[in-house]
Amino acid sequence: MSSDSSQEPPSPYAGGSLAPRQVASAASLYALMALLSILWGWQQGRPNLLHHPTPAFTLSDSVGIAASLLAAITLTGITILGNAWFARFTKWGARLQREFRHLIGPLARSHVSLLAITSAVGEELLFRGAMQPVLGLWLTSALFGVLHGGLSRRLWPWAVWAGAMGLVLGAMYEALGTLIAPLLAHASINYASMRKLQSTYTRR
């Protein structure tokens, strides 16, 4: 955390911890997102969204899985270190961490796991699996960023960061031809980020 984290300005998102009902509602929304993505893919003639229709490389199953695991681990590690660096050494990174701290609140570990997994599955199936083959990598990544930041100017750094992550995750999908790497990386990054936030509550 930055040196000014002990004096947090008021946040329009302050609302305490997410209640179990809110967590369940969010998980249900992501599940619905996944279902709609599958239906969209089915309408496109692509019932299996885990596989890219025109991958950049043709890999065997074993090589594809190994490459996906390596890519997911590498991206997760780089992102976690990057998030920590920005939160510690940049004003916008520290401010963004405070916003999420106010927004999410303390959560049980099971709720963190549920949100990390369902959000990754829902978003990856929609943006990478169903949307990207239709709209392309760049437009899909831009939409991914905009929808994460919403209309709030306070969250514009998050929109930019999410858009950049969308590009990387989408490039993984196109290069490896499978959603395994984006799914694993997305879920792992979400889980690590939320667990990091939870540690700030126990210290305060």
Salt bridges, closest charged atoms under 4 A:
ASP4 OD1 - ARG98 NH1 3.80
GLU8 OE2 - ARG101 NH1 3.69
GLU8 OE1 - HIS102 NE2 3.10
GLU8 OE2 - ARG204 NH2 3.76
GLU99 OE2 - ARG154 NH2 2.41
GLU123 OE1 - HIS148 NE2 3.38
GLU123 OE1 - HIS186 NE2 3.13
GLU124 OE2 - ARG128 NH2 2.73
GLU124 OE2 - HIS186 ND1 2.59
